[in-house]
């Protein structure tokens, strides 16, 4: 097993990752580093409905920050800058 616990934290978009078990969870994803581990999507222990922006692979220990955490929390994709520009021109 790889040990990435001392490696720099990686910034990723949750929406770019592969779901580990889409039929069971829309949050758990396959680790993009070791491809064998799972990123469970950490939650605030006092308020479990709040998803945290930091996560760690259960297999290799690589740490991540979700740059699209607000989209993950709400279940919606934020509009891209390009779509905003198109709306302004219409």
C-alpha positions as CSV (number, residue, x, y, z in Angstrom):
1,X,0.0,0.0,0.0
2,X,1.2,3.5,-0.9
3,X,1.6,6.0,1.9
4,X,0.8,9.5,0.7
5,X,0.1,11.0,4.1
6,X,3.1,13.3,3.9
7,X,2.4,14.4,0.3
8,X,1.1,17.9,-0.4
9,X,-2.7,18.3,-0.3
10,X,-4.3,18.1,-3.8
11,X,-7.0,20.4,-5.0
12,X,-9.7,18.6,-7.0
13,X,-13.2,19.0,-8.3
14,X,-15.5,16.4,-6.8
15,X,-17.5,16.5,-10.0
16,X,-14.4,15.4,-12.0
17,X,-13.9,12.2,-9.8
18,X,-15.4,8.8,-10.5
19,X,-18.1,7.7,-8.1
20,X,-17.2,4.5,-6.1
21,X,-20.7,3.2,-5.8
22,X,-23.2,5.5,-7.5
23,X,-26.1,3.2,-6.5
24,X,-25.2,3.7,-2.9
25,X,-23.8,7.2,-2.6
26,X,-23.5,10.3,-4.7
27,X,-20.5,11.4,-2.6
28,X,-18.0,8.5,-2.2
29,X,-15.4,8.6,-5.0
30,X,-12.5,6.6,-6.2
31,X,-9.1,8.0,-5.2
32,X,-7.5,9.6,-8.3
33,X,-4.0,8.9,-6.9
34,X,-4.0,5.2,-6.0
35,X,-7.2,4.2,-7.8
36,X,-7.9,1.5,-5.1
37,X,-9.0,3.7,-2.3
38,X,-12.1,5.6,-1.6
39,X,-12.7,9.3,-0.7
40,X,-15.7,9.0,1.7
41,X,-16.4,12.8,1.8
42,X,-15.9,13.8,5.4
43,X,-18.7,15.4,7.5
44,X,-18.8,17.8,10.4
45,X,-19.0,15.5,13.5
46,X,-21.3,17.9,15.3
47,X,-23.6,18.5,12.2
48,X,-23.4,15.4,10.0
49,X,-25.4,17.1,7.3
50,X,-22.5,19.5,6.6
51,X,-20.0,18.1,4.2
52,X,-16.4,19.3,4.8
53,X,-14.1,20.6,2.0
54,X,-11.2,18.4,3.1
55,X,-11.0,14.6,2.5
56,X,-8.5,11.8,2.7
57,X,-8.2,8.5,0.8
58,X,-8.9,5.5,3.1
59,X,-6.3,3.5,1.3
60,X,-3.2,5.7,0.5
61,X,-3.8,8.6,2.9
62,X,-3.6,11.3,0.2
63,X,-5.4,14.4,1.3
64,X,-7.6,16.5,-0.9
65,X,-9.5,19.8,-0.9
66,X,-12.7,20.0,-2.9
67,X,-12.6,23.3,-4.9
68,X,-16.3,22.8,-5.8
69,X,-17.5,22.1,-2.2
70,X,-20.5,24.5,-2.5
71,X,-21.8,22.6,-5.6
72,X,-21.3,19.3,-3.7
73,X,-23.2,20.6,-0.7
74,X,-26.2,21.9,-2.7
75,X,-26.2,19.1,-5.4
76,X,-26.1,21.8,-8.1
77,X,-23.4,22.7,-10.5
78,X,-22.3,26.4,-10.4
79,X,-22.7,28.1,-13.8
80,X,-19.5,28.3,-15.7
81,X,-18.0,31.7,-16.6
82,X,-18.7,31.1,-20.2
83,X,-22.5,30.5,-19.6
84,X,-22.6,33.7,-17.5
85,X,-21.0,35.6,-20.4
86,X,-23.6,34.2,-22.9
87,X,-26.4,35.2,-20.6
88,X,-25.2,38.7,-20.4
89,X,-25.0,39.1,-24.2
90,X,-28.6,37.8,-24.7
